[in-house]
Amino acid sequence: VHFEGGPEVGARAVLWSRTALRVMELLERREGVHTQASLYDFARAVRWSEVVASEQQTLSVGAVLSLDRARASGKMRAGDWVCRSCNALVFASKDECYQCGEPRDADTAA
C-alpha cells in the first residue's frame, strides 16, 4: 500500500493498520553504496535531527547490498524480485514495488 501525507497521517497509518509490518519512509537515496563501510558513511550523512525528535528515539537502518548476499543471508526468498526502476527488494507476493510503484514484469523474477 502506498500513500502520502504528513507525520499525522503516518501516525494514523501505524495506529490503524493492525499489521506487524512497519510503515517505512524513504529518507535518502545514493548510488554506489556497495559495502558495509559505504552504508555506514551514507547513514552518518543523513540529517537525523530532521527525522527524530530526541536522542531517546531509535530507528533501524537496513539495506540489501547485493542479490547474492541477500540470498545467502536468507533475507531474499524464492520468488522475491528486485525492482528494475529503484532496485528495491520486493516480496514475491507483491505485484508492484512498495518503494516506487513500478509494476512487476517477467524480467524481475528472482
N, C-alpha and C positions, 0 to 999 in steps of 0.2 A: 504494500500500500504506500502510495506517495501522497503527501500533502504539503502545503506551505503555510506558514504562519509564524507569528512571533513566539516568545517564551511562554505566554499564557496558553496558546494553542498546543504547544509541545507538552506542557504540564498536563493539560486535559487529556491529550492522547495517551500519556503514560498512565494516568489515573483510570481512565475508562477502557483501555484496550483489553484488560483481563487476559493478558498473554505473558508468557515467560520471556518473550523476546524483548530486546531493548529498542528504544527509539534512538536512531543514530542520526547524527548531523555531520555532513562533510564540512570540515573546518579549513582545510588546506589541501592542495594537490601539488605534487612536484615530480618531475621526471628525473630519472637517474638514481632513484633510491633502490639499490640492489644488494646492500649489505646491512648487517646489524648496525655497524658504526654510522652508516649514512642515514638509517632510520632514526637513530638517536639524535644525530645532528639536526635532522629535519624536525623532530619533535621538540627539541630545545628552541628552535626558531619560531615556533607558534606563539602568538601573543596570548598566553594563557590567562592573563589578567582580564581579558575581554570575555573569557568563557566561564571562568569560575569566580564566585564572589569572595571566597576566603580560602586560606590555606588549609582549612579543615575539610573542604570538599575534595573528593578524589575522583579520578576517572581512569579509564583504561585506554591504552593505545595499542592497536593491533594492525598487522599488515601481512599480506601474502607476498613474499618476495619472488617466488618462482613456482611454477606448477609442479615441478619435480619435488621441491621441498614441501609443498602443501600436501602432495600425495604421500610422501614418506612420513610426514608428521601425523597423518590421519585427519588433517583438517579438511582435505578435499575428499569427497566420497564419490563413488561411482555415479555418473550422470551429472555431477556438478559441472558448470561451464564458466568460461571466462568471457566477459562482455567484450566484444570487438571494438566498442566505442571508448570505454573508460578503463578497461582491464580489471574490473571488479570480479571477484569470485562469487558466483551466484549459485544458489542451491538448485538441485535438479528439478525440484517441484515448481520452480518459477519459470514463467514464460517470457518475462521481461526483466531487465536489470533493475534491482532495487535502488541503485545509485543514480542512474541517468535515464531509465525508462526505455532503453534500447531493446527492441524485441529479440528474442532468441531465434537463431536460424540454424540450419543443419551444420554449418561450419563451426559453431560454437560448442558442440557437444564435447565433453571431456573424454 
